[in-house]
Amino acid sequence: MQLNQFIKQYRAEWQRLEELTTLLQKNQSKDVIESFQHTYQKVSQQLAFSQTYFPKDEVTVYLNEIVSKAHNVLYQSEQSSFKQISYFISTKFVGLLLEQWKAIIVAMLLFAFGGLASFFAVVENPMHIYGILPEEMVQGVEPEQLGIDPHAVDASVMSAEIMTNNIQVAILAFAGGITFGILTVYLLIYNGILVGALAGLFWNHSNSYAFWAYIVPHGVVELAAIFIAGGAGLLMGYKLFVPGQYTRKYQLKMQAMRSVQLLLGTIPLFVIAGIIEGFITPANLSLEMKYFVAITTAVGLVVYMFLGHLFMQRKSLQQSTI
């Protein structure tokens, strides 16, 4: 069976499942439940077929979304709110990340491009810093102080400003997808430029080791959240620009829903970054200990993704046996 034929033949049943999923949350009569279960089983079989013959097509992602949502509604009476939140954090969020990992990598590369460009510009000519950084940030970082005290408060204040800025950037990066990703690209490159310029400033004053010690403890999870936000914005922009077999209105609806879920998933990352920023960055700890915190958070993210992938596979097996 060809993809177009597959979509045309079963599209009505998919729409019916979405309607019944919404209806079941309001009306749990016997007729609704029976109709829902019957449609759910049929669409689950179609999902299995799509995963086998069209594994990389958008229709498989779409079917997985509506079947997963239907599954959650079907068993919500057996799940507590805590379990639902646990499912989202341990499985759903990781699944969304794995679906858009290429977009996340692109977001990271755009950020790195801006960072490297400004870093080398400031290293080559320190006066370029005044043309790159906002005036208030330049005034808050006195270059002549950086080479004296590696634990200077200016570095801590600066990292706090970066964290606040990054939270704003994450929200804008999600929303930037509606501009076909143009705003998202700008934000990623521009904020990479800011970090790269500061890194170049510290490099010129032989204080890079201290600079990164104040940045990376909270920066690992913070930048991960930024890249997730940027990836979501880029993916939305791409889907709007190249909608494929679907309308731009439909792609906007689907990608906006995905972006909201990803935004919710990044909230714990920003909370963790804020805790580290509040207690680790200003603490009287050795720079080596701060680097250790950064390594720990990086390993924690990798372990989280690995375990989430395992939970997601287990959930998929459970759904396929229903």
N, C-alpha and C positions, 0 to 999 in steps of 0.2 A: 504494500500500500504506500502510495506517495504521500508526502507531507501535506500538500494542499488538500488531497482527498480525505486524509485523516482529520484535518481541522474542520473541513466542511461537513463531514459526516457526524461528528460528535460535538460540535460547538454548542448546539442547543442543550445537550446534557450538562455541559460545563456551566453554562449560564444558569441552568436549573439548580445545580448544586449550590452555586453562590446564593441564589434566591432562597433556597431552603435553609442554608446555613444562617442567613440573617433572620429568617422567619422562626427558626427553632429557638432562637434566643428570646423570642417574645411569646411563642405559642408552642407548647409541648404536648399537644393533643396526640392521640394515638395515630390518627391519619397522617399528621405531619411527620411524626417520628418514623413511621413505616416508610413513607415516601422518601424521607431523608436517607434512611439506611439503605434502601434499594438503590437510590441514585449514587450514594457514596461508594458502594461496592463496585458499581459499574465504572465510575470515574477512576477509582483506585486501580482497576484492571487496565484501564486506558493509560494511566500514568506508567504502569509497569511496561506496557507496550512501547510507550514513548521513550522511556529510559533505555530500552533495548535498541530501538531503531533510530531514534532522533535524540541521542544523549546530549548533544551540544546545542540543540535548537532552543529558541526562546519558549516554544510551546511546552517543553518539558519543565522549564523553570516555572511557568505559569501554572501548570497542572500540579506541580509539587506545592505551590503556594496555596491553592484552593483546597487541595486534599489535606494539607497540614492544618489549615484553618478549620476545616470541617471536622477533622479528627479531634482537635482541641475542644470544639463546641460539643461534640458528641459525648465526650468524657469529662466535661467541665463539672458535672454534678459530683464526680468522684474525686475531683482535684480541689485542694484548698488554694487560696490565693498565694500562699507561700510556694506551693508546688508549681503554680503557673509562672511565678516570677523566677523560680529556680530553673524551670524548663527554658525560659527565654534566655537567661544568662548562660546556662550551661550548654545549650544546644542551638536554639534558634539564632542567637546573635552570631555564633561561630559559623553557622551555615550561611548567613548573609555575607559574612566576611569572605568565606571561601568562594562564594559565587562571584565576588567582585575583586578578587585578589589582583588581577591584572590592572584594574583601575587604581587600586591602592599603590601599586608599584609605580605607575605613571605619576601619581600625585607626589610620591617621594622623590622621584627623579626631577620633577619640576622645582620642588623646594630646594633640592641639592644643587640644581643648575643656578638658581638665584644666589644661593649661599656661596658657592665657589666663585662665581663671577665677582661678587662684592668683596669677598675675602682677598682675592688676588689684587683687586683694584686698590684696596686700602693698604695692603702690604707694599705695593709698588709706590704709592704716594699717600702718606697718612692724612693729607689734607682732603682727600676724597671723602673722608668720614663725614665732613660737614655738608657734603652734597647728597649723601645717602640717608643718614639718620635724621629723624625729626629733631628740630632744635631743642625741644625740652629734654629729649633723651641724651643728646650730646652734652647739654649743661649738667645733667645728672651724673655723668661719668667724666671725671677729670683725668685726662691721660697721665698727668704727672704723678698722680697718687697710686696708679695701678702697679707700678714697679716697686713700691715701698712695702706695702702690707698686703700679702696674698689673702688675708682674711678681712680686707676692708669692707665696710658695710655697703659701699657703693655697689659691689658685685651682687650682694643679696637683694638690695633694692631693685637693681636692674633685672634680676631673674624673676622677681615678683611682677614687674611690669610686663615681662615677656609672657608669663603665665596668663595674666589677665587679658593681654592682647590675643593670645592663642585661643582662649575660650571664645572670644568674639569672632575670631577668624573661623573657628569650627562651625559656628552657627551660620555665618555668611557663606562659607564654602558649601554647606548643604543647600542653602537657598540659591546659591549661584548657579546651580544646574539649570534653573529656568531660563537663564540667559544663554542657553546652548553651551554652557560650561565656560564662557569667556571670563566671567567674573571669578570663577573658581581658579582658572589658570592664573589670572592676575594676582589673586590673593596668595596662592602658593609660591609663586616666584618672588613677589614683593616681600613676603615674610621670610623667605629664605635669604633674601638680600639683607634684611635687617640683622638676622643672626650672623650671617657671614661677615658683615661689616664690623660688628662687635668683636667677633673672633679675630679679625684682622687687626683691630685696635689693640687687643691684648697681646697678640703675637708681636707687634712692633715694640711692646714694652716688656717682652720676655716673661709674660705672665699667663700664657695659654693654659698651663697646667691648673692654675687656680681658677681661671675662667670656666673651664669645662667642669671642674669639681663643683662649682655652684650651679651649673646648668643641667648636667646629665642625671643627677638623682631623680628630679621630678620630670626632666625633659624626655626621658625614655617613654614613659606612658603618655605624657602630654603630646609629644610629637606623633606617637602612634594614633592617638585620637584625631589629631589634625589630618593625618594621612587617610584615615578612615573617612573623615568628613569630606576631604578633597576627592577621594575616590568616588564617593556617592554623588557628589556634584558633577564630576566628570562623566560618570556613567549616565546620569540623567541628561546631561547636555548631549552626549553621543546618541542616546536613544531618541531624543527630540530631533536631532539633526538627521539621523538615519533610522526612522521608525520601523523599517522592515515591512512585515505584512500587516502591522497594526497601525492605527491612526495615532497622530501625535497626541491627541487628547487622551487616548488610552494609555500611551506610554507615560505621559505626564502623571496620570493617576497612579499607575503602578509604581513608578520610580519615586513619586512623592511619598507613597506609603512606605516604601523601602527606606527612604531617607529618614522618615520620622522614627522608624524602628531602630535604625543605626544611631540616630541622635540619642535615643534613650539608652542604647547600649554603651555610648561613650561617656555618659554621666558618671558611672563608677570610676572610670579612668581619670576624669578630672578631679573627682573627690580624692582619689589616692594621690594624685599629683599635688593637690592642695595640702593634704596632710604632710606629705614629705617636705613641701615648700615651707610649711609653717613650723615644723619641728626638726627637720634634718638640715636644711640649708643654713639657717642662722645658728645652729648648734655649734658649740666649741668642740668640733670633731676634727680629726686629721683629714687631710684631703684624700688620703688613701681610703679611709672609712667611707667617705662620700662616694668614691668611685665603686666601692664594694656594694653600696646601696643601689647604685645604677645597674651594676651587673646582676644583682638579685632581682630587680624589677624586670630586666630583660629576660632572664631565665623564667621568671614567673609568667610572663606573657606567652613565651613559647610553650610552656607546660599547659597553660590554660587552653591554648589553641589545640594542642595535641589531645587533651582529654575531651575537649568539646567535640572534636572530630570523631572520637570514639563513641561518645554519647549519641551523636547524630547518626552514625552508622547503625547503632543498636536500635534507635528509634525507627529508622527506615526499615529495618528487618521486622520490627514489630508490626508496622503498618502493612507491610507486604503479606503478612500471615493472617491479617484480618479478613 
